[in-house]
Amino acid sequence: MSTKLFGNASNIAKKWTEIICCAFEKGVYDHNVYSDTYKKIYGLPPKGGRLLDFSNFYQISLVSDNLEDKTASALMDYILHKKTGIYYIYDRQLSILPEVFKSLPEVFKSKEASKYIAAIELLSEYKNPGCKEKLMFVVEWLNTQKEGEGYWDMGTTVKDGVRFPLSNSWRKKELRVKDCTYRISRLMKNLVIDK
């Protein structure tokens, strides 16, 4: 890839970092500051008169390594409690495990659970210990979803061609379990707080 492409991505990340830092400067999200900063940095009103919501895959990914601890923590709170989740990934509030996840083990074996985990995977990229601490409820939940042998199996319905399968075939249950266990184990490792 060209260095120009990386330079553009870095420049965009810097802009979004500044916008988010300003919007959370007081420790909580301020929509007016967000809107004003967005207009100032991009030098134009939001496209089509609509302000771009930063709670989506691209912006959340771009700023994960660029925020000060206080801002990252405030952003994490905002995203976890946002009723519409993270656009493109999961469209429900992330701080609440859906009741069906908690009470029915077979629901863990669903596309819905896979989407939820995808959103948590994205948030697990935030290295701030305070952010990691806010995600410990997911670690507890995932530990309750282990099969009897200590592995995870999300079932065949999670096969989406994006995250699954990792193996060439899921004809054998062992390969599916191996793929699911790899994904969840990697997430669990990312959620560990470095002391």
C-alpha positions, 0 to 999 in steps of 0.5 A: 500500500502506498504511504499516501494512503496511510498518511490519509488514514492517519490524518482522518484519525487525527481529525476524529480524535480531535472531534471526539476529545472535544465532544467528551472534554467535560467527561460526558458527551456534549452534542453541541460541542461535537457538532461545532467541532465537526463543522470547524474541522471539516469546514462544512456542515454535515453532509446532507444536513445530517451530522455523522454519528461517530458510533460506528465501526470506522470512527471507533476503530480509528481513535482506539489508540489515540485517546487519553485515558479520561476521554477513552473511558467516557467514550466507552461509557457512551458507546456501551450505554447508547441504545442503538449500539455501534452502527454496522456491527450491533444495533442494540445497547451493549451494556445490557446482555439481552435476556435471551443471551443470559437465559438460553444457552442455545441463543449463544449459537446465533448470528445475534450473539456473533454480532454482539461479540463483534462489537465487543471485539472492536471495543476490546482494542481500547488498551486503557485499563478503565475501558477494559474494566468496563467490559469485564461483564462480557468476560463473565458472560463468555465464561458461562457459555463454555461447553462441558469440555471448556471450549466454545461452540457458537453453532452453525448459524454464525457462519457468515463468510466474514468472521466464520468459518476460519477453517476450510470446512465446518463439516466436522463439528470439531473444526467449528468448535476450534474456530469458535474457541479461537475467536472467543479466546482471542477476545478474552485475551484482549479483554485482560487488564495488563497490570 
